[in-house]
Amino acid sequence: MSWTEWIAAASYLWSVWLLAENKPLGWWIGLIGTVLYIWIFYVVWLPGEILIQAYFLATSLWGIWMWLHGGKNREPEPVTRASGRLLAGTAVVFALGWAGLFWAFTAMEGKVPLWDSFTTIVSFIAQYYLVKRCVESWHLWILVDIVYVPLYASRGLTVTAGLYAIFLWLAYRGLKNFQKEYRSAAASKAL
């Protein structure tokens, strides 16, 4: 456990808590952890996780804009549900992405290519859904956090494994908060 891992974990904990509470500041705080985790995952050689962090860097910047100005008339993006078309497209992206990443991580001699590729593609999709403020993003984060805890523990990243156990709880909170906001917006539209 290095000081870098502790700072990255603290940054991500604060970031996810803020995002689960539907606060755009979470995107800014998450940038700190993203940069640090790129280095950490390079050191323990989890190429999928490096790729995820690079993706998080880009999507965090996009998320800041979307959550503050991405809705109609540059208003904040509202919480939504994923459409059937988005879900169908996601299924294709998942299948192709998991297969492609598994092949790539195996070729790069990744330590656990099956799970690394699974968590990578599901995290990509979950993050996209979160930027778009889809309720379903939290379902995906719950799933991926269940896999991340033992994955990180197996690589000796005990602080990060503990962090993702907390993320599992925060993802549940995020799901409940997004569902509540979605229902509230739907009820006010019905009036």
Steps between C-alpha positions, in 0.01 A plus 500: 500500500659819385403855582402531133242224538362664816460840332348344187258297712398803709445707186285231340304443818412867523430516126263201491322619814437837331386338174270262690351811659457645149763774552709603194800587723561125513634508145767757597609312812519176302762646266758484783442130559496429128849636442639318805334170409648509150841483669396238759355264240808542284720390791292182569437453125125489461476632144122500498492718807748742342270521199200559726677783682591669169134466399391640838725800444322584174149415620543697823563813298199415283295422812574841649359668192202263460390521861520879501402597144410187299123521520253702297592867473839422660331417829620210718441156346203334675508146642358262238446132422693323225290448188445158347721603210782601736470173692513296177804691379659452839456123479690495170774728634529279809536174304748637246687703760542214745625265228734758349641614833547142617704429189702822541570453871601139442741615228640762742550227759254657741484318833125432497378574145151350534400714798708800398325508162156451660547783750646723231209472256231516770670806655514669158128446455412598859702821473332591170161442661603709802608793281160475328341482848325167434362321806642176357856624551473408868384144422817455297720654769352260756583205273853612423580587863408144600772379261753773581528423872654152461693605185682779682552290812662229286750758366595619850310829473326467836417868538347507154309175566357658816419815306301301245311325779393848613424590136260207494300664778529843335378354169192375681448851644553650155240264356245598765574874457477486120178296516352755740599795280372325186162424664476856631568648155252260339234594757553874444474451121168320549352802675 
